[in-house]
Amino acid sequence: MLYHVATPEDGDQTRLRWSMVLSENNETDDAGLSVLAAMSEGVKDDILIWEEKVYQPNPVLCDGDGPIARNRKWFEQFYIR
């Protein structure tokens, strides 16, 4: 199980937290260790993308985006203006 929490702290800083539940013995849990290693590398790769992200007030959305517009409306209350 994986929990991901992103908390905006100011205009250009966000605190990211991940929590993962693995088996009781993660020293011998190869699958769990592989997931942790992959997550660590994935985060490093994503930082380059996150650094360039900017808020778009009216992004172009398509049917495959699901309920993102409703989520954006709810999250708007947390935006720093």
BELKAPE-V307702 format. One record per residue. N is the residue number from 1. PSI is psi in whole degrees, 0 to 359 (NA if undefined). BURIAL is 1 if it has 24 or more other ideal C-beta (glycine too) atoms within 12 Angstrom, else 0. Layout:
N & PSI & BURIAL
N & PSI & BURIAL
This chain:
1 & 139 & 0
2 & 133 & 0
3 & 134 & 0
4 & 126 & 0
5 & 124 & 0
6 & 122 & 0
7 & 113 & 0
8 & 135 & 0
9 & 327 & 0
10 & 193 & 0
11 & 329 & 0
12 & 20 & 0
13 & 134 & 0
14 & 134 & 0
15 & 126 & 0
16 & 135 & 0
17 & 136 & 0
18 & 139 & 0
19 & 137 & 0
20 & 137 & 0
21 & 123 & 0
22 & 183 & 0
23 & 168 & 0
24 & 328 & 0
25 & 81 & 0
26 & 350 & 0
27 & 334 & 0
28 & 3 & 0
29 & 88 & 0
30 & 322 & 0
31 & 315 & 0
32 & 316 & 0
33 & 323 & 0
34 & 319 & 0
35 & 316 & 0
36 & 317 & 0
37 & 317 & 0
38 & 320 & 0
39 & 317 & 0
40 & 314 & 0
41 & 320 & 0
42 & 320 & 0
43 & 316 & 0
44 & 318 & 0
45 & 322 & 0
46 & 335 & 0
47 & 321 & 0
48 & 322 & 0
49 & 313 & 0
50 & 324 & 0
51 & 337 & 0
52 & 355 & 0
53 & 142 & 0
54 & 152 & 0
55 & 131 & 0
56 & 113 & 0
57 & 327 & 0
58 & 72 & 0
59 & 155 & 0
60 & 123 & 0
61 & 155 & 0
62 & 172 & 0
63 & 325 & 0
64 & 351 & 0
65 & 353 & 0
66 & 218 & 0
67 & 27 & 0
68 & 324 & 0
69 & 318 & 0
70 & 318 & 0
71 & 317 & 0
72 & 320 & 0
73 & 315 & 0
74 & 316 & 0
75 & 341 & 0
76 & 330 & 0
77 & 341 & 0
78 & 355 & 0
79 & 142 & 0
80 & 126 & 0
81 & NA & 0
